[in-house]
Each structure stands twice: as C-alpha cells, then as structure tokens.
Amino acid sequence: MDFKKMLKESANMQRPFIVSYINYLKSHITCVKTAHSWLVNNCKELFEKEFVTEKGLQKVNAKDLEINIANHDVSKYEIEEFVPYALYFYVSKEEYKREFDRAWNHHQKRNKHHWQYWILRQDDGPDILIEMPLEYVFEMVCDWFAFSFKKGNLFEILKWYDQEKDKIQLNEMTRKVVEDILECIKNKLDEDPAIYSNYIAKTFSPNDIEPFGLVELDEVLLAEYDAKHPKDMRDNAQITENKVEK
C-alpha cells in the first residue's frame, strides 16, 4: 500500500474521519466473521449439502471459504478504495459521489463475493449471468448477514433479501444456493430463539471488535498521518456519521 500517495489524496480528510472509517471497517469485518461462525455452528447441514451446480453436485469447500472470510474486504484498505469511501461517507456524499462511484466499481471488480463481478456485459446481446463458485456465494451471504449483526436483528437479512432480490442479478443455480442458505438461517432462528440472543450479545461485546491482522495497516497509516499533520489541525474536525453499506 502506498501510504504517501494515500495521504496526498486524503488532504481534505482529517484524522478523526480516517479513524472513524478504520473503525467501521474493523467492525464490519468482525461482523462478517461472526456471520460465518454462526453459519458454521448453526447450519452445519449446509457444509455437508451437495448443491446442484453446472459442474454437477458439489459441496462448499470449507477451507477455501475460511480463506475468503479471513481476507474479506482487504481491498478497502487500498488507495483506490480507502480514500474515496472515507471522504464519501464521513465528509460529503454530494461532493465525493463521482470518486465513490469509481471506488465502488473498483471494489466490485476486485472482489468475487459481489454478484456484480459475475455479470458478463456483451457487446451484442443480453448480459450473461455467470454461476458463482460456492465459496463466494457463502461469503456473499455472510457479507449481507453481517449487517444483521450490526443492527442487532438477525432476521434483518431475510427482510432485506425479500425487498432487494429482484434487483440482484444472479445465475439461476446461484440464486438457488443463496435461497437455500437463507432458508436454513430462517429455520434455525425460528427454531431456537437462544441462537438469536446469544450471538447478538457476543457481537456487541467490546472485546469482539478486533482488527484481525489489519492493525498493522491502521498503525502505519495513522502514524504517517500524525507525522504530517500538526495536532491542533487533527483535533478540530467535527465528525458526521454516515451509513456505510457497501
């Protein structure tokens, strides 16, 4: 990561905004990991299930999925994404809309857990919806599920998908896998309310928000920033919280 370039690009962003966005990233990644842990512990049958795919019956590769989850959204620490995201959500959505759109497009094209990655735009003819490998389908659902943990309502993912499913373009087989996972989540939450309450309590424990290996990036970035900006400049910013959902 080119921190000097990032600092130059973030000239309009004071330290509190950087800290706030870093904290958001840590929180989101924690919730994605918690969502994955919830699936592993409560939907064990999904990891034994043979899903119908274009290549035949297949099980999700649990090891590959763990690797995906461990590296989830790391590209958001790259210069092309970090600065536009932080400026857009913590400084001004109106002023930095164009920069954010480029960053969001970059994120989609770098991260295979986004369904947009798997759309083939043809020069002549309709879009082709490519089947997503199972490991990325599971990661995508964990990404969606993370916001349920953040909001304190694990049923939120079910409501959200019902509202958004017509906008989400998925290969037919991929959609079936997604809906099988969501059905398992719903069934488990309906069957055992304790599963719901226990994970909500865990998610919002102060000790649960961990950097998961990203702390080194945070420390270097903030140290570089502090060296360049006088303390009095850093202490004058007023933070306006915005909702980050991408």
C-alpha positions in Angstrom: 0.0 0.0 0.0 1.3 3.5 -0.9 0.6 5.4 2.2 2.3 8.6 1.0 0.0 8.6 -2.1 -2.9 8.0 0.2 -2.0 10.9 2.4 -1.8 13.2 -0.6 -5.2 12.0 -1.8 -6.7 12.5 1.7 -5.7 16.1 2.0 -9.3 17.0 2.6 -9.8 14.4 5.3 -8.8 15.0 8.9 -7.6 12.3 11.3 -11.0 11.7 13.0 -12.6 10.8 9.7 -9.8 8.3 9.0 -10.1 6.8 12.5 -13.9 6.6 12.1 -13.7 4.8 8.8 -11.0 2.4 10.0 -13.2 1.6 13.0 -16.1 0.9 10.6 -14.0 -1.5 8.6 -12.9 -3.4 11.6 -16.5 -3.6 12.9 -17.8 -4.8 9.5 -15.1 -7.4 9.1 -15.8 -8.6 12.6 -19.5 -9.0 11.8 -18.7 -10.9 8.6 -16.5 -13.3 10.6 -19.3 -13.6 13.2 -21.8 -14.4 10.5 -19.5 -17.1 9.1 -19.1 -18.5 12.6 -22.9 -18.5 13.1 -23.4 -20.5 9.8 -20.7 -23.0 10.7 -22.1 -23.6 14.2 -25.8 -23.4 13.4 -26.2 -24.5 9.8 -23.8 -27.5 9.7 -26.0 -29.2 7.1 -25.1 -26.5 4.6 -21.5 -27.7 4.7 -22.5 -31.3 4.1 -25.0 -30.5 1.4 -24.4 -31.3 -2.2 -25.6 -28.3 -4.2 -26.6 -28.6 -7.8 -24.1 -26.7 -10.0 -23.2 -26.5 -13.6 -20.4 -28.9 -12.9 -22.6 -31.4 -11.1 -23.2 -31.9 -7.4 -20.7 -30.0 -5.2 -20.1 -29.2 -1.6 -18.7 -25.9 -0.5 -15.0 -26.0 0.2 -14.9 -25.0 3.9 -11.1 -24.3 3.8 -11.4 -22.0 0.8 -14.3 -20.3 2.4 -12.3 -19.7 5.6 -9.5 -18.1 3.5 -12.1 -15.9 1.7 -13.5 -14.7 5.1 -10.1 -14.1 6.5 -9.3 -11.8 3.6 -12.8 -10.2 3.3 -12.8 -6.6 2.0 -9.0 -6.1 2.3 -9.1 -4.1 -0.9 -10.9 -1.4 1.1 -7.5 -0.6 2.5 -6.1 0.1 -0.9 -5.7 3.7 -2.2 -8.3 3.3 -4.9 -11.0 2.5 -2.3 -10.0 3.7 1.2 -9.9 7.5 0.5 -13.0 7.8 -1.7 -15.0 5.7 0.7 -13.9 7.7 3.8 -14.4 11.0 2.0 -17.9 10.0 0.8 -19.2 8.5 4.0 -17.5 10.8 6.5 -17.0 14.1 4.7 -19.5 14.8 2.0 -21.6 12.4 -0.1 -22.6 15.1 -2.6 -19.0 16.4 -3.2 -17.4 13.0 -3.5 -20.1 11.0 -5.3 -18.0 10.6 -8.5 -14.9 9.4 -6.7 -17.0 7.0 -4.6 -18.7 5.5 -7.7 -15.2 4.7 -9.1 -14.2 3.2 -5.8 -17.3 1.1 -5.6 -16.8 -0.1 -9.2 -13.2 -1.0 -8.3 -14.4 -2.9 -5.3 -16.9 -4.9 -7.2 -14.3 -5.9 -9.9 -11.7 -6.9 -7.3 -14.0 -8.9 -5.0 -15.6 -12.1 -6.2 -18.1 -12.2 -3.4 -20.0 -9.4 -5.1 -22.6 -10.7 -7.6 -21.8 -7.8 -9.9 -18.4 -9.4 -10.6 -20.1 -12.3 -12.3 -22.1 -10.3 -14.9 -20.7 -10.5 -18.4 -21.6 -7.4 -20.4 -21.9 -8.4 -24.1 -21.3 -6.0 -27.0 -24.2 -7.5 -28.7 -26.9 -9.4 -26.7 -28.2 -9.6 -23.2 -26.0 -9.8 -20.1 -24.8 -13.3 -19.2 -25.1 -14.2 -15.5 -22.1 -16.5 -14.7 -22.5 -19.1 -11.9 -20.7 -18.1 -8.8 -18.4 -20.7 -7.1 -20.0 -21.9 -3.8 -17.2 -20.3 -1.7 -18.0 -16.9 -3.0 -21.8 -17.4 -2.6 -21.3 -18.3 1.0 -19.0 -15.3 1.5 -21.6 -13.0 -0.2 -24.3 -14.2 2.2 -22.0 -13.6 5.2 -21.4 -10.1 3.9 -25.2 -9.5 3.8 -25.7 -11.2 7.1 -23.1 -9.0 8.8 -25.4 -6.0 8.7 -28.0 -8.0 10.6 -25.5 -8.5 13.4 -24.5 -4.8 13.2 -28.2 -3.8 13.5 -28.9 -6.2 16.3 -31.6 -8.1 14.4 -30.6 -11.4 12.8 -33.9 -11.6 10.9 -32.9 -8.4 9.0 -31.2 -10.3 6.2 -34.4 -12.1 5.4 -36.4 -8.9 5.1 -33.6 -7.2 3.2 -33.3 -10.0 0.6 -37.1 -10.1 0.1 -37.0 -6.4 -0.7 -33.9 -6.5 -2.9 -33.9 -9.9 -4.6 -35.4 -8.5 -7.9 -32.5 -6.1 -8.2 -29.8 -8.7 -7.5 -28.9 -10.4 -10.8 -27.9 -14.0 -10.2 -27.4 -17.1 -12.3 -30.3 -19.4 -11.7 -28.2 -22.1 -9.9 -26.5 -19.4 -7.8 -29.8 -18.0 -6.7 -31.0 -21.4 -5.6 -27.9 -21.8 -3.4 -28.4 -18.3 -1.9 -32.0 -19.1 -1.1 -31.1 -22.5 0.4 -28.7 -20.7 2.8 -31.3 -18.1 3.7 -33.9 -20.8 4.3 -31.5 -22.5 6.7 -30.9 -19.2 8.6 -34.6 -18.6 8.9 -35.4 -22.1 10.1 -32.6 -22.0 12.8 -33.8 -18.6 14.0 -37.4 -19.8 14.1 -36.5 -23.0 16.0 -34.2 -21.6 18.7 -34.5 -18.0 19.9 -31.4 -18.6 22.1 -29.3 -18.8 19.0 -30.5 -15.3 18.2 -29.9 -13.7 21.5 -26.6 -15.3 22.2 -25.0 -14.1 19.0 -26.4 -10.6 19.4 -24.8 -10.3 22.9 -21.5 -11.6 21.5 -21.4 -9.3 18.6 -21.8 -6.2 20.7 -19.2 -7.2 23.3 -16.5 -4.6 23.4 -13.9 -7.3 23.2 -15.4 -8.7 20.0 -14.3 -5.8 17.7 -10.8 -6.9 16.6 -8.7 -5.8 13.7 -8.0 -9.4 12.5 -4.5 -8.7 11.2 -5.3 -5.2 9.9 -3.9 -3.4 12.9 -0.5 -3.0 11.3 -2.1 -1.1 8.3 -4.0 1.1 10.7 -0.9 1.9 12.8 1.2 2.8 9.8 -1.5 4.9 8.2 -2.2 6.9 11.3 1.5 7.3 12.2 2.2 8.7 8.7 -0.8 11.0 9.0 0.2 12.2 12.5 3.8 12.9 11.3 2.4 15.1 8.5 -0.4 17.0 10.3 0.0 19.1 13.4 -2.0 18.0 16.4 -4.1 21.2 16.5 -5.3 20.6 13.0 -6.2 17.0 13.8 -8.3 18.0 16.9 -10.5 20.5 15.1 -12.6 18.1 12.9 -16.3 17.5 13.7 -17.4 14.1 12.6 -20.7 13.5 10.9 -21.6 9.8 10.9 -23.0 8.4 7.7 -24.3 4.9 7.0 -21.8 2.7 5.2 -23.4 -0.3 3.5 -21.1 -1.3 0.6 
